[in-house]
C-alpha cells in the first residue's frame, strides 16, 4: 500500500506491507517502509509508490514494479525480494520521463504488467506537458513491451 507521512503538502509517500488471512482484515508489518524513498536528489526521493508485484518463475524471486517521483518527474522503478518482506531496489529507474514533446515528457508512472505469449507488457500512465489544458498536462495510458510486436 502507499503510505504518506503528512496529510497535506510536502509529504513523502512510501510502500508499506499488510498481511491478512482474508480480504477484509489486515495487519501492518513492522518492517516499514518495505520500499522507502531514495536519498535527497534521487529519482525517487519524494515518492516510491503504487507497487505491482509479480513472481518470476525463471528467477525464483518476487519482482515489484513501482513509480518514483523527485518533485519534477516520475519514472518506473523495480525492486526484488525472495520473501515478499525484504526488498532491494535497483538504483536506477527502468522507464524515465521522455524527451520534450513526447507523450510522457513529464511523468511515466503507475505500473501494471501482464505476461502474454512470451511478451511482457508494461502499461503505465504517461503525462505530457500541455499548456492550456487542465492542469497544463495531458494524461493517457501507454505500453512498453519486452519484444517488438508485429
LOLUM-773890 format. One record per residue (C-alpha): residue number from 1; x, y, z. Coordinates in Angstrom, 3 decimals, decimal comma. Example, Ala and Ser with C-alpha at 12.3 -4.5 7.8 and 13.67 -1.06 7.14 Angstrom:
% LOLUM-773890
<r num="1" X="12,300" Y="-4,500" Z="7,800"/>
<r num="2" X="13,670" Y="-1,060" Z="7,140"/>
END
This chain:
% LOLUM-773890
<r num="1" X="0,000" Y="0,000" Z="0,000"/>
<r num="2" X="1,001" Y="3,656" Z="-0,320"/>
<r num="3" X="1,715" Y="5,394" Z="2,982"/>
<r num="4" X="2,435" Y="9,071" Z="3,401"/>
<r num="5" X="3,879" Y="10,879" Z="6,385"/>
<r num="6" X="1,718" Y="14,052" Z="6,200"/>
<r num="7" X="-1,894" Y="14,725" Z="5,268"/>
<r num="8" X="-1,234" Y="17,956" Z="3,355"/>
<r num="9" X="1,634" Y="19,462" Z="1,410"/>
<r num="10" X="5,182" Y="18,231" Z="1,101"/>
<r num="11" X="4,616" Y="14,633" Z="2,124"/>
<r num="12" X="6,776" Y="11,640" Z="1,314"/>
<r num="13" X="4,995" Y="8,542" Z="0,051"/>
<r num="14" X="6,467" Y="5,050" Z="0,518"/>
<r num="15" X="5,367" Y="1,438" Z="0,052"/>
<r num="16" X="4,199" Y="-0,493" Z="3,099"/>
<r num="17" X="3,102" Y="-4,102" Z="3,622"/>
<r num="18" X="-0,011" Y="-5,512" Z="5,284"/>
<r num="19" X="-0,802" Y="-9,201" Z="5,703"/>
<r num="20" X="-4,072" Y="-10,972" Z="6,391"/>
<r num="21" X="-5,862" Y="-14,292" Z="6,323"/>
<r num="22" X="-8,857" Y="-12,933" Z="4,443"/>
<r num="23" X="-9,564" Y="-10,000" Z="2,107"/>
<r num="24" X="-11,109" Y="-7,827" Z="4,861"/>
<r num="25" X="-8,690" Y="-7,934" Z="7,813"/>
<r num="26" X="-5,063" Y="-6,846" Z="7,599"/>
<r num="27" X="-2,157" Y="-6,109" Z="9,925"/>
<r num="28" X="0,702" Y="-3,772" Z="9,071"/>
<r num="29" X="4,123" Y="-5,392" Z="9,290"/>
<r num="30" X="6,753" Y="-3,726" Z="11,477"/>
<r num="31" X="9,332" Y="-3,758" Z="8,652"/>
<r num="32" X="8,186" Y="-0,422" Z="7,249"/>
<r num="33" X="8,566" Y="1,019" Z="4,762"/>
<r num="34" X="9,106" Y="-2,015" Z="2,554"/>
<r num="35" X="10,324" Y="0,231" Z="-0,267"/>
<r num="36" X="11,487" Y="3,598" Z="1,044"/>
<r num="37" X="12,044" Y="6,759" Z="-0,929"/>
<r num="38" X="15,576" Y="7,401" Z="-2,126"/>
<r num="39" X="18,039" Y="9,883" Z="-0,688"/>
<r num="40" X="17,655" Y="13,613" Z="-1,389"/>
<r num="41" X="18,092" Y="14,261" Z="-5,109"/>
<r num="42" X="17,417" Y="10,649" Z="-6,139"/>
<r num="43" X="14,917" Y="9,915" Z="-8,919"/>
<r num="44" X="12,526" Y="8,517" Z="-6,231"/>
<r num="45" X="13,332" Y="10,934" Z="-3,394"/>
<r num="46" X="9,711" Y="12,017" Z="-2,708"/>
<r num="47" X="7,517" Y="9,084" Z="-3,792"/>
<r num="48" X="8,123" Y="5,338" Z="-4,023"/>
<r num="49" X="4,515" Y="4,310" Z="-4,712"/>
<r num="50" X="1,887" Y="2,189" Z="-6,466"/>
<r num="51" X="3,503" Y="-1,266" Z="-6,310"/>
<r num="52" X="2,695" Y="-4,013" Z="-8,808"/>
<r num="53" X="4,147" Y="-7,342" Z="-7,634"/>
<r num="54" X="4,697" Y="-10,414" Z="-9,818"/>
<r num="55" X="6,576" Y="-13,684" Z="-9,342"/>
<r num="56" X="9,377" Y="-14,605" Z="-11,731"/>
<r num="57" X="9,465" Y="-18,396" Z="-12,077"/>
<r num="58" X="12,591" Y="-18,111" Z="-14,210"/>
<r num="59" X="14,497" Y="-16,207" Z="-11,489"/>
<r num="60" X="12,694" Y="-17,700" Z="-8,466"/>
<r num="61" X="12,016" Y="-14,307" Z="-6,922"/>
<r num="62" X="9,366" Y="-11,647" Z="-6,480"/>
<r num="63" X="9,579" Y="-8,538" Z="-8,635"/>
<r num="64" X="7,970" Y="-5,241" Z="-7,681"/>
<r num="65" X="7,390" Y="-2,516" Z="-10,223"/>
<r num="66" X="6,643" Y="0,879" Z="-8,705"/>
<r num="67" X="6,944" Y="4,532" Z="-9,507"/>
<r num="68" X="9,285" Y="7,092" Z="-8,066"/>
<r num="69" X="8,947" Y="10,857" Z="-8,060"/>
<r num="70" X="11,549" Y="13,519" Z="-7,304"/>
<r num="71" X="9,381" Y="16,640" Z="-7,352"/>
<r num="72" X="9,861" Y="17,212" Z="-11,092"/>
<r num="73" X="9,463" Y="13,920" Z="-12,964"/>
<r num="74" X="8,120" Y="10,443" Z="-12,188"/>
<r num="75" X="9,605" Y="7,231" Z="-13,566"/>
<r num="76" X="9,192" Y="3,488" Z="-13,153"/>
<r num="77" X="11,416" Y="1,536" Z="-10,770"/>
<r num="78" X="11,961" Y="-2,106" Z="-9,906"/>
<r num="79" X="12,745" Y="-3,981" Z="-6,668"/>
<r num="80" X="13,382" Y="-7,658" Z="-5,874"/>
<r num="81" X="12,566" Y="-9,962" Z="-2,964"/>
<r num="82" X="12,830" Y="-13,630" Z="-2,006"/>
<r num="83" X="10,338" Y="-13,394" Z="0,887"/>
<r num="84" X="7,881" Y="-10,557" Z="-0,006"/>
<r num="85" X="9,069" Y="-8,666" Z="3,109"/>
<r num="86" X="12,620" Y="-7,512" Z="2,403"/>
<r num="87" X="13,057" Y="-5,667" Z="-0,900"/>
<r num="88" X="16,139" Y="-4,474" Z="-2,754"/>
<r num="89" X="15,608" Y="-1,597" Z="-5,158"/>
<r num="90" X="17,527" Y="-1,266" Z="-8,403"/>
<r num="91" X="19,464" Y="2,018" Z="-8,206"/>
<r num="92" X="18,157" Y="3,468" Z="-11,468"/>
<r num="93" X="14,647" Y="3,680" Z="-12,957"/>
<r num="94" X="13,719" Y="1,255" Z="-15,730"/>
<r num="95" X="11,453" Y="3,759" Z="-17,512"/>
<r num="96" X="12,068" Y="7,503" Z="-17,255"/>
<r num="97" X="10,115" Y="10,540" Z="-18,386"/>
<r num="98" X="10,530" Y="11,037" Z="-22,124"/>
<r num="99" X="12,124" Y="13,768" Z="-24,192"/>
<r num="100" X="10,307" Y="17,121" Z="-24,563"/>
<r num="101" X="7,275" Y="16,783" Z="-26,837"/>
<r num="102" X="6,760" Y="13,052" Z="-26,218"/>
<r num="103" X="3,626" Y="11,636" Z="-24,575"/>
<r num="104" X="5,480" Y="11,045" Z="-21,299"/>
<r num="105" X="7,736" Y="14,116" Z="-21,152"/>
<r num="106" X="6,570" Y="14,950" Z="-17,616"/>
<r num="107" X="5,867" Y="11,573" Z="-15,998"/>
<r num="108" X="5,971" Y="7,832" Z="-16,713"/>
<r num="109" X="4,294" Y="6,227" Z="-13,718"/>
<r num="110" X="1,725" Y="3,907" Z="-12,092"/>
<r num="111" X="2,697" Y="0,477" Z="-13,493"/>
<r num="112" X="0,562" Y="-2,515" Z="-14,426"/>
<r num="113" X="2,120" Y="-5,587" Z="-16,047"/>
<r num="114" X="0,972" Y="-8,595" Z="-17,989"/>
<r num="115" X="2,907" Y="-11,554" Z="-19,422"/>
<r num="116" X="1,208" Y="-12,857" Z="-22,574"/>
<r num="117" X="2,538" Y="-15,272" Z="-25,223"/>
<r num="118" X="6,167" Y="-14,685" Z="-24,302"/>
<r num="119" X="5,950" Y="-10,889" Z="-24,149"/>
<r num="120" X="5,977" Y="-8,744" Z="-21,012"/>
<r num="121" X="3,641" Y="-5,772" Z="-21,421"/>
<r num="122" X="4,352" Y="-2,875" Z="-19,058"/>
<r num="123" X="1,422" Y="-0,459" Z="-19,055"/>
<r num="124" X="1,820" Y="2,921" Z="-17,429"/>
<r num="125" X="0,285" Y="6,364" Z="-17,165"/>
<r num="126" X="2,126" Y="8,932" Z="-19,218"/>
<r num="127" X="1,818" Y="12,649" Z="-18,607"/>
<r num="128" X="2,711" Y="15,229" Z="-21,235"/>
<r num="129" X="3,173" Y="18,972" Z="-20,733"/>
<r num="130" X="0,204" Y="20,615" Z="-22,462"/>
<r num="131" X="-0,119" Y="24,335" Z="-21,762"/>
<r num="132" X="-3,754" Y="25,442" Z="-21,849"/>
<r num="133" X="-5,116" Y="22,005" Z="-20,933"/>
<r num="134" X="-6,491" Y="21,377" Z="-17,428"/>
<r num="135" X="-3,505" Y="21,420" Z="-15,031"/>
<r num="136" X="-1,348" Y="22,186" Z="-18,111"/>
<r num="137" X="-0,979" Y="18,473" Z="-18,827"/>
<r num="138" X="-2,407" Y="15,648" Z="-20,914"/>
<r num="139" X="-2,670" Y="12,130" Z="-19,432"/>
<r num="140" X="-3,050" Y="8,824" Z="-21,240"/>
<r num="141" X="-2,014" Y="5,181" Z="-20,936"/>
<r num="142" X="0,746" Y="3,612" Z="-22,950"/>
<r num="143" X="2,668" Y="0,354" Z="-23,014"/>
<r num="144" X="6,300" Y="-0,711" Z="-23,192"/>
<r num="145" X="6,873" Y="-4,298" Z="-24,333"/>
<r num="146" X="9,800" Y="-6,701" Z="-23,914"/>
<r num="147" X="9,666" Y="-7,542" Z="-27,628"/>
<r num="148" X="8,552" Y="-5,563" Z="-30,648"/>
<r num="149" X="5,109" Y="-6,584" Z="-31,804"/>
<r num="150" X="4,476" Y="-7,283" Z="-35,470"/>
END
